[in-house]
């Protein structure tokens, strides 16, 4: 086993419109105000390569694709993000905050698209996908959050160009949520399930408190 690294790896997950991007930015600001080095990334799109992949994956006008092809594009983005951003930042002692990561693949391409968990797990093992130290799952009924996501995307040209998943059926988004909750049930020590059907401030208070517990604990071991 490699020596422990000084960094910490925190991911944010949830259905469309759950508010995770707002909360990850608030956490970054809080940590920086405490003098901690923070690296923000997102998937897809945390690297120049990932930005090109993001345009392919999220364009609502793009051509249809097979679930397996979609899966491989997300994994390609993740490999690049790990090599260029996440691993170097952790090695430098940063707190890495990632807006979606591998649990999104298990929920969207696995639980909702129907790709077997065993297939995704074998690929993740072969690619040495790094596990997070802590994952915040912002949980909300997608029937409530989808309206928020659709309104957000309609407000900007960038949002409209990345609205492919908002066009999926409500049944699809319910399957995503169920997939996330099952992952949290399987790994209760890593997941912090946060009730996202509240005002932003109490949501953030829960996130800040749980992050403080992590930062007060051990260094991560790669």
C-alpha positions in Angstrom: 0.0 0.0 0.0 1.2 3.5 -0.8 2.0 5.9 1.9 -1.0 8.1 3.0 -1.4 11.3 1.2 -2.3 14.6 2.9 -5.2 15.4 0.7 -8.9 14.6 1.0 -11.3 13.6 -1.7 -15.0 14.7 -1.4 -17.7 14.1 -4.0 -21.2 15.5 -4.5 -23.9 13.5 -6.0 -27.7 13.6 -6.6 -30.4 13.8 -9.2 -30.8 16.8 -11.6 -31.6 20.0 -9.8 -30.7 18.8 -6.3 -28.6 21.8 -5.6 -25.2 20.1 -5.4 -23.3 22.7 -7.5 -24.4 25.5 -5.2 -23.3 23.6 -2.1 -20.0 22.5 -3.5 -19.1 26.1 -4.3 -20.1 27.2 -0.8 -17.9 24.4 0.7 -15.0 25.5 -1.4 -15.3 29.1 -0.2 -15.5 27.9 3.4 -12.5 25.8 3.2 -10.4 28.4 1.4 -11.4 31.0 4.1 -9.9 28.6 6.6 -6.6 28.6 4.6 -7.0 25.1 3.1 -5.9 24.5 -0.5 -9.0 23.4 -2.6 -9.2 21.9 -6.0 -12.6 22.0 -7.7 -13.5 19.6 -10.6 -16.5 18.2 -12.2 -17.5 15.2 -14.3 -17.8 15.3 -17.1 -15.7 18.3 -17.9 -12.9 18.7 -15.3 -10.1 18.8 -17.9 -9.9 20.2 -21.5 -10.4 16.6 -22.8 -13.4 16.3 -20.4 -14.9 19.5 -21.7 -15.0 18.1 -25.2 -16.5 14.8 -23.9 -19.1 16.8 -21.9 -20.3 18.5 -25.1 -20.9 15.1 -26.7 -22.6 13.6 -23.6 -24.9 16.4 -22.6 -26.0 17.9 -25.9 -29.8 17.4 -26.2 -29.6 17.6 -30.0 -26.8 15.0 -30.2 -27.3 11.6 -31.9 -28.6 8.6 -29.9 -26.0 6.4 -28.3 -25.8 2.9 -26.8 -25.7 2.8 -23.0 -22.3 1.0 -23.2 -20.9 3.8 -25.4 -22.2 6.4 -23.0 -20.6 4.5 -20.1 -17.2 4.4 -21.8 -17.2 8.1 -22.5 -17.8 8.8 -18.8 -15.0 6.5 -17.9 -12.7 8.1 -20.4 -13.4 11.5 -18.9 -12.8 10.1 -15.4 -9.5 8.6 -16.3 -8.3 12.0 -17.6 -9.7 13.8 -14.6 -7.8 11.5 -12.2 -4.5 11.7 -14.1 -4.5 15.5 -14.7 -6.4 16.9 -11.7 -7.5 14.7 -8.8 -4.4 12.6 -8.1 -1.9 15.5 -8.4 -4.1 17.7 -6.2 -4.4 15.0 -3.5 -0.7 14.4 -3.6 -0.1 18.2 -3.1 -2.3 18.1 0.0 -5.5 19.7 -1.4 -9.1 19.1 -0.5 -10.5 17.9 -3.9 -14.2 18.6 -4.4 -15.7 16.8 -7.4 -19.2 17.6 -8.8 -20.3 14.1 -9.7 -18.0 11.1 -9.9 -18.1 7.3 -10.1 -21.4 6.9 -8.1 -23.1 8.9 -10.8 -22.0 6.3 -13.3 -23.4 3.5 -11.1 -26.7 5.4 -10.7 -27.2 6.7 -14.2 -25.6 4.1 -16.5 -26.1 1.3 -14.0 -29.4 1.6 -12.2 -31.2 3.7 -14.8 -29.7 2.6 -18.1 -29.5 -1.1 -17.0 -25.8 -1.9 -17.3 -24.9 -4.6 -14.9 -23.0 -3.5 -11.8 -20.5 -6.3 -12.3 -19.6 -4.8 -15.7 -19.0 -1.3 -14.3 -17.1 -2.7 -11.3 -14.7 -4.7 -13.6 -14.0 -1.6 -15.7 -13.5 0.5 -12.6 -11.0 -2.0 -11.2 -9.1 -2.2 -14.5 -8.9 1.6 -14.7 -7.9 2.0 -11.0 -10.8 4.4 -10.2 -9.9 6.1 -6.9 -12.6 5.9 -4.2 -13.6 9.1 -2.5 -13.1 9.7 1.2 -16.6 11.2 1.6 -19.6 11.4 -0.7 -22.5 13.8 -0.1 -25.7 12.6 -1.6 -28.2 15.5 -1.9 -31.4 13.5 -1.8 -34.7 14.9 -3.1 -37.7 13.6 -5.0 -36.9 14.2 -8.7 -40.4 15.3 -9.4 -39.6 18.4 -7.3 -36.0 18.9 -8.5 -36.5 18.4 -12.2 -38.6 21.6 -12.5 -35.8 23.5 -10.9 -33.2 22.0 -13.3 -35.3 22.7 -16.4 -35.8 26.3 -15.3 -32.1 26.7 -14.6 -31.1 25.3 -18.0 -33.6 27.5 -19.8 -32.1 30.6 -18.3 -28.7 30.4 -20.1 -27.4 29.2 -23.5 -24.9 27.0 -21.7 -27.6 25.3 -19.7 -29.8 24.7 -22.8 -26.8 23.1 -24.5 -26.4 20.7 -21.6 -29.9 19.6 -20.9 -29.9 16.1 -22.3 -30.6 14.3 -19.1 -33.4 16.7 -18.1 -35.2 15.4 -21.1 -35.3 11.8 -19.7 -38.6 10.5 -18.3 -39.5 10.9 -14.6 -39.2 7.1 -14.3 -35.6 7.3 -15.4 -34.8 10.0 -12.7 -36.6 7.9 -10.1 -34.4 5.0 -11.0 -31.4 7.2 -10.6 -32.5 8.3 -7.2 -33.2 4.7 -6.1 -29.7 3.7 -7.4 -28.1 6.4 -5.4 -29.9 5.4 -2.2 -28.9 1.8 -2.6 -25.3 2.8 -3.0 -25.6 4.8 0.2 -27.2 1.9 2.0 -24.2 -0.3 0.9 -21.6 2.2 2.0 -23.0 4.1 5.0 -19.5 5.1 6.3 -18.6 6.9 3.0 -22.0 8.4 2.2 -23.6 11.3 3.9 -27.2 11.4 2.8 -28.4 15.0 3.0 -32.1 16.0 2.8 -32.0 18.5 -0.1 -35.7 19.4 0.1 -34.9 22.3 2.4 -33.5 25.8 2.2 -29.8 26.1 1.2 -28.5 27.2 4.7 -29.5 24.1 6.7 -28.3 21.9 3.9 -25.0 23.6 4.0 -24.8 23.4 7.8 -25.0 19.6 7.6 -22.4 19.5 4.8 -20.0 21.7 6.7 -20.3 19.7 9.9 -19.7 16.4 8.2 -16.7 17.8 6.3 -15.2 19.0 9.6 -15.4 15.5 10.9 -13.5 14.2 7.9 -10.8 16.8 8.0 -10.2 16.2 11.7 -9.6 12.5 11.0 -7.0 10.5 9.2 -5.2 11.2 6.0 -6.3 9.2 3.0 -4.4 6.0 1.9 -4.1 5.4 -1.8 
